[in-house]
Amino acid sequence: MNNLISGIQQVGIGVPNANEVWKWYRKTLGLNVPIFNDEADAKLMTSYTSGEVRRRHAIMALNMAGGGGVEIWQYKNRVPVEPSFIPELGDLGIFAIKIKCLDVPKFYAQLADSEYKSSPENSPEQRANFWLKDCRGNLLQIVPNESWFRPNGSLTGGVCGAVIGVSNMEKAIQFYANTLQIDQIVYDKSGKFDDFDFVDAKQQKFRRVLLRKTLGETGAFGKLLGGIEIELVQALDRSPRKIFEDRDWGDAGFIHLCFDALDMNALKTRCEANGFPFTVDSADSFDMGEAAGRFSYVEDPDGTLIEFVETHRVPILKKLGIYLNLKKRKKQTHLPDWMVATLGWGKVKD
């Protein structure tokens, strides 16, 4: 079967001030290359925004060392709603995002001592990782990774995965492993886990499954985005709540996980055949201001929003009118490294 997705393109983060949050991600994690930074109306998302068209300011930024980006998303006509409760590990939705790291202990030592990071612990894979809170209190997990584009002096890259709470592990695996083909099961463990101490879950029982998709040969930006790690976590001691319970897409927190789609029509057919129909589909190339592509959304078995983007155009130097057009490209092999590297020409220096 042909690959239908390559890597993670971005994770959406709802915030009250996009510029302020992007500054933290630039300075702390090196996500300093804006692919777009614009305002627009989210006209196709009304089914997830209480039936109203929401205007937003969105910044999608990458770290050119490799990995997916963050899409920092701010309402312009509404104050984002915070959760009415403190989400716990195992609650349904995106609990944390995974940030790739060249040297976890060294990066840990670089960060100032604070209550916003945990001590390094070993995962069930026996690899060191630690938790870190961003400037909004969103949880990140810093994890080792061997999938890099061009290490650039930063110890971290971009997003390589997510920790997602699920209510039924078998149904979740049917979606993430069987439908999306993130199908390497690295571990499937049940019990109590020391590396959950920082998130106040060390004494609770969970089933956790780490799924991995390693870097393949497909996808124009596959080498830049790298492999994927999805950790599914099911609470065994309690009934979980939806992290976005009674809230809209775009409200505070991780609003969606977006994958780079290689063949949207085939992906739509596969999702429908497996019982996960698209809930939003731009159907054709959709202008996102400085970039363009076809995008769609689907819900995992617990309603977590998953986005797919088939990229048609990305800006290299907007001021000079230089764009990379992929719509008529026939092959799904990686673009040459030098061509992908031109995305970094727009890097913002602090």
Disulfide bonds with the S-S distance in Angstrom:
none
